[in-house]
Amino acid sequence: MKNTVATLQQQKLDGDKITMLTAYDYSTAKLVDECGVNTILVGDSLGMVMLGYEDTISVTMEDMIHHTAAVTRGAKNALVVGDMPFMSYQTSVYDAVVNAGRLMKEGRCQAVKLEGGASVCPQIKAITEASIPVVAHIGLTPQSVNAFGGFKVQGKSEADARRLIEEAKAVEAAGAFAIVLECIPAKLAKLITESVSIPTIGIGAGADCDGQVLVYQDMLALFSDFKPKFVKHFANAGEVMKQGFTDYIKEVKEGTFPAAEHTFKIADDIINKLY
């Protein structure tokens, strides 16, 4: 069944946990989609896990459109959310609507995600009024990592915790249909989830959110630059891949690959005529 904004909302009402994973290419999107994930996020995390940047700041609209279009060609049932990259929506409400429209029109996703709370509510309102569904993102917002002074848990003080609760309510009022909660204490994330009527998707925010999201390279142990505390390795695909690469190199060097079953035949009499 095709996942939609409406089906995700119903999952919250039913207490049916929402599953979200990232994908950045056609082949991976097909695999994730075939396993039955509810939502695929084409995250600007692609800057680090696909392009080798130190953070998400350098990711462009062209990067996001390129990867989002590939994912939407592979995903048939999951709702695909495209990330709005740094400075594609902060500059003005007009820019936000234009760039969200590009991501939908050219990337063919079904929703967009942008980071921030009260400060981006005008953008959320305008984008949703343009009939583009919006996922909000509060807590640790990686595009603001320089302002935060690093990747740090958010909402640990009373003032910050109250601010995050109010920001969740604000983005809901502005029209967001879901909220990503990143690196927030579990008990605070539970309070936020209970204080809004739209689904919350946690990443480093405990099990009481309405759903969870992980970067697929993290959960498959494909990305080894660093491992956040909130990541669990569900499979060690990185080691499997390295073993496959190593075996391939060995057999090519030894001349055992390609073997007879991997080659095409020609009649000996034809070959003899060529000498």
PANU-215161 format. One record per residue (C-alpha): residue number from 1; residue in three letters; x, y, z. Coordinates in steps of 0.2 Angstrom, whole numbers, always signed. Last residue first. Example, Ala and Ser with C-alpha at 12.3 -4.5 7.8 and 13.67 -1.06 7.14 Angstrom:
% PANU-215161
[2 SER [+68 -5 +36]]
[1 ALA [+62 -22 +39]]
% end
This chain:
% PANU-215161
[275 TYR [+228 -87 -188]]
[274 LEU [+210 -81 -189]]
[273 LYS [+205 -97 -198]]
[272 ASN [+209 -107 -182]]
[271 ILE [+197 -96 -172]]
[270 ILE [+183 -100 -184]]
[269 ASP [+187 -119 -183]]
[268 ASP [+187 -118 -164]]
[267 ALA [+169 -112 -163]]
[266 ILE [+166 -97 -151]]
[265 LYS [+162 -97 -133]]
[264 PHE [+157 -84 -120]]
[263 THR [+165 -83 -103]]
[262 HIS [+158 -83 -85]]
[261 GLU [+156 -102 -84]]
[260 ALA [+174 -105 -90]]
[259 ALA [+181 -95 -75]]
[258 PRO [+183 -76 -74]]
[257 PHE [+191 -76 -62]]
[256 THR [+204 -89 -57]]
[255 GLY [+218 -79 -64]]
[254 GLU [+227 -78 -48]]
[253 LYS [+227 -58 -48]]
[252 VAL [+209 -58 -53]]
[251 GLU [+205 -71 -40]]
[250 LYS [+213 -61 -26]]
[249 ILE [+205 -44 -31]]
[248 TYR [+188 -52 -31]]
[247 ASP [+191 -60 -14]]
[246 THR [+196 -43 -7]]
[245 PHE [+181 -34 -14]]
[244 GLY [+169 -47 -7]]
[243 GLN [+177 -47 +10]]
[242 LYS [+176 -28 +10]]
[241 MET [+157 -29 +5]]
[240 VAL [+154 -42 +19]]
[239 GLU [+163 -31 +32]]
[238 GLY [+153 -15 +27]]
[237 ALA [+137 -25 +28]]
[236 ASN [+139 -28 +46]]
[235 ALA [+120 -29 +50]]
[234 PHE [+108 -21 +62]]
[233 HIS [+122 -9 +68]]
[232 LYS [+113 +2 +81]]
[231 VAL [+116 +21 +80]]
[230 PHE [+110 +32 +95]]
[229 LYS [+128 +35 +102]]
[228 PRO [+134 +41 +85]]
[227 LYS [+147 +31 +75]]
[226 PHE [+161 +40 +66]]
[225 ASP [+170 +39 +50]]
[224 SER [+165 +21 +48]]
[223 PHE [+150 +22 +36]]
[222 LEU [+145 +5 +30]]
[221 ALA [+140 -2 +47]]
[220 LEU [+122 -7 +41]]
[219 MET [+114 +5 +53]]
[218 ASP [+125 +19 +49]]
[217 GLN [+125 +18 +30]]
[216 TYR [+106 +17 +31]]
[215 VAL [+105 +34 +40]]
[214 LEU [+92 +31 +54]]
[213 VAL [+74 +36 +57]]
[212 GLN [+61 +31 +70]]
[211 GLY [+43 +33 +73]]
[210 ASP [+29 +39 +84]]
[209 CYS [+42 +44 +97]]
[208 ASP [+42 +34 +113]]
[207 ALA [+58 +24 +109]]
[206 GLY [+71 +37 +113]]
[205 ALA [+76 +53 +104]]
[204 GLY [+93 +49 +96]]
[203 ILE [+84 +50 +79]]
[202 GLY [+65 +51 +82]]
[201 ILE [+50 +54 +70]]
[200 THR [+36 +63 +78]]
[199 PRO [+18 +61 +71]]
[198 ILE [+6 +75 +71]]
[197 SER [-6 +79 +86]]
[196 VAL [+7 +87 +97]]
[195 SER [+9 +87 +116]]
[194 GLU [+11 +68 +118]]
[193 THR [+26 +67 +106]]
[192 ILE [+34 +83 +114]]
[191 LEU [+32 +74 +131]]
[190 LYS [+40 +58 +125]]
[189 ALA [+54 +68 +116]]
[188 LEU [+58 +76 +133]]
[187 LYS [+59 +59 +142]]
[186 ALA [+70 +52 +128]]
[185 PRO [+83 +67 +129]]
[184 ILE [+84 +75 +112]]
[183 CYS [+97 +71 +99]]
[182 GLU [+85 +73 +84]]
[181 LEU [+66 +75 +84]]
[180 VAL [+59 +74 +66]]
[179 ILE [+42 +82 +65]]
[178 ALA [+27 +77 +55]]
[177 PHE [+13 +86 +45]]
[176 ALA [+20 +103 +46]]
[175 GLY [+6 +117 +45]]
[174 ALA [+12 +132 +54]]
[173 ALA [+2 +126 +69]]
[172 GLU [+13 +110 +69]]
[171 VAL [+28 +120 +68]]
[170 ALA [+23 +131 +83]]
[169 LYS [+18 +116 +94]]
[168 ALA [+35 +108 +91]]
[167 GLU [+44 +124 +94]]
[166 GLU [+34 +126 +111]]
[165 ILE [+40 +109 +116]]
[164 LEU [+58 +113 +111]]
[163 ARG [+58 +130 +120]]
[162 ARG [+52 +121 +136]]
[161 ALA [+67 +109 +135]]
[160 ASP [+79 +123 +132]]
[159 ALA [+73 +133 +147]]
[158 GLU [+73 +118 +158]]
[157 SER [+90 +113 +153]]
[156 LYS [+94 +97 +143]]
[155 GLY [+85 +102 +127]]
[154 GLN [+98 +98 +114]]
[153 VAL [+111 +84 +113]]
[152 LYS [+127 +91 +105]]
[151 PHE [+135 +90 +88]]
[150 GLY [+146 +105 +88]]
[149 GLY [+147 +123 +93]]
[148 PHE [+128 +125 +91]]
[147 ALA [+130 +139 +79]]
[146 ASN [+142 +129 +69]]
[145 VAL [+130 +114 +69]]
[144 SER [+116 +124 +62]]
[143 GLN [+114 +113 +47]]
[142 PRO [+114 +98 +58]]
[141 THR [+98 +103 +67]]
[140 LEU [+100 +95 +85]]
[139 GLY [+82 +98 +92]]
[138 ILE [+70 +102 +78]]
[137 HIS [+65 +95 +61]]
[136 ALA [+49 +99 +52]]
[135 VAL [+41 +88 +38]]
[134 VAL [+32 +98 +25]]
[133 PRO [+18 +94 +13]]
[132 ILE [+18 +105 -3]]
[131 SER [+1 +112 -7]]
[130 ALA [+8 +129 -10]]
[129 GLU [+0 +134 +7]]
[128 THR [+11 +120 +14]]
[127 ILE [+26 +130 +8]]
[126 ALA [+20 +147 +14]]
[125 LYS [+16 +140 +32]]
[124 ILE [+33 +131 +33]]
[123 GLN [+42 +146 +27]]
[122 PRO [+33 +157 +40]]
[121 CYS [+37 +144 +53]]
[120 VAL [+55 +145 +50]]
[119 SER [+61 +155 +65]]
[118 ALA [+49 +146 +76]]
[117 GLY [+57 +129 +74]]
[116 GLY [+71 +124 +63]]
[115 GLU [+76 +112 +49]]
[114 LEU [+67 +108 +33]]
[113 LYS [+60 +93 +26]]
[112 VAL [+50 +91 +9]]
[111 ALA [+36 +80 +4]]
[110 GLN [+30 +68 -10]]
[109 CYS [+46 +68 -20]]
[108 ARG [+47 +70 -39]]
[107 GLY [+65 +77 -38]]
[106 GLU [+61 +90 -52]]
[105 LYS [+44 +95 -47]]
[104 MET [+45 +92 -28]]
[103 LEU [+62 +98 -26]]
[102 ARG [+59 +112 -37]]
[101 GLY [+44 +117 -28]]
[100 ALA [+53 +117 -11]]
[99 ASN [+66 +128 -19]]
[98 VAL [+53 +141 -25]]
[97 VAL [+43 +140 -9]]
[96 ALA [+59 +143 +2]]
[95 ASP [+66 +156 -9]]
[94 TYR [+50 +166 -7]]
[93 VAL [+50 +164 +12]]
[92 SER [+67 +171 +12]]
[91 THR [+85 +167 +15]]
[90 GLN [+83 +152 +26]]
[89 TYR [+75 +141 +13]]
[88 SER [+88 +135 +1]]
[87 MET [+102 +141 +13]]
[86 PHE [+107 +124 +19]]
[85 PRO [+98 +110 +9]]
[84 MET [+79 +106 +9]]
[83 ASP [+78 +87 +12]]
[82 GLY [+67 +77 +1]]
[81 VAL [+54 +65 +9]]
[80 VAL [+48 +50 -1]]
[79 LEU [+33 +41 +5]]
[78 ALA [+36 +22 +3]]
[77 ASN [+26 +12 -10]]
[76 LYS [+35 +13 -26]]
[75 ALA [+53 +19 -22]]
[74 GLY [+66 +16 -36]]
[73 ARG [+62 +31 -47]]
[72 THR [+59 +42 -32]]
[71 VAL [+76 +38 -26]]
[70 ALA [+85 +44 -42]]
[69 ALA [+75 +60 -42]]
[68 THR [+80 +63 -24]]
[67 HIS [+98 +61 -28]]
[66 HIS [+99 +74 -42]]
[65 ILE [+87 +86 -34]]
[64 MET [+97 +86 -18]]
[63 ASP [+114 +88 -26]]
[62 GLU [+106 +102 -37]]
[61 MET [+99 +111 -22]]
[60 THR [+117 +111 -15]]
[59 VAL [+126 +101 +0]]
[58 SER [+140 +111 +7]]
[57 ILE [+133 +113 +24]]
[56 THR [+129 +95 +27]]
[55 ASP [+145 +91 +37]]
[54 GLU [+163 +85 +34]]
[53 TYR [+160 +82 +15]]
[52 GLY [+163 +64 +8]]
[51 LEU [+150 +65 -6]]
[50 MET [+139 +50 -1]]
[49 VAL [+140 +48 +18]]
[48 MET [+144 +66 +22]]
[47 GLY [+135 +76 +10]]
[46 LEU [+122 +63 +8]]
[45 SER [+117 +68 +26]]
[44 ASP [+106 +81 +16]]
[43 GLY [+93 +67 +18]]
[42 VAL [+83 +58 +5]]
[41 LEU [+71 +52 +18]]
[40 ILE [+62 +36 +14]]
[39 THR [+45 +33 +23]]
[38 ASN [+35 +18 +27]]
[37 VAL [+48 +4 +25]]
[36 GLY [+41 -11 +17]]
[35 CYS [+56 -22 +13]]
[34 GLU [+53 -18 -5]]
[33 ASP [+55 +0 -2]]
[32 VAL [+72 -2 +6]]
[31 LEU [+79 -13 -8]]
[30 LYS [+71 -1 -22]]
[29 ALA [+78 +14 -13]]
[28 THR [+96 +6 -12]]
[27 SER [+96 +3 -31]]
[26 TYR [+89 +20 -36]]
[25 ASP [+101 +31 -25]]
[24 TYR [+101 +42 -10]]
[23 ALA [+92 +32 +3]]
[22 THR [+87 +36 +22]]
[21 LEU [+76 +26 +33]]
[20 MET [+59 +29 +40]]
[19 THR [+48 +17 +50]]
[18 ILE [+32 +23 +58]]
[17 LYS [+26 +14 +74]]
[16 ASP [+8 +9 +74]]
[15 GLY [+0 +18 +89]]
[14 ASP [-17 +18 +80]]
[13 LEU [-18 +37 +80]]
[12 LYS [+1 +39 +75]]
[11 GLN [-2 +26 +61]]
[10 GLN [-17 +36 +55]]
[9 GLN [-6 +52 +53]]
[8 LEU [+6 +41 +43]]
[7 THR [-8 +35 +32]]
[6 ALA [-14 +53 +29]]
[5 VAL [+3 +60 +24]]
[4 THR [+4 +45 +12]]
[3 ASN [+11 +27 +11]]
[2 LYS [+6 +17 -4]]
[1 MET [+0 +0 +0]]
% end
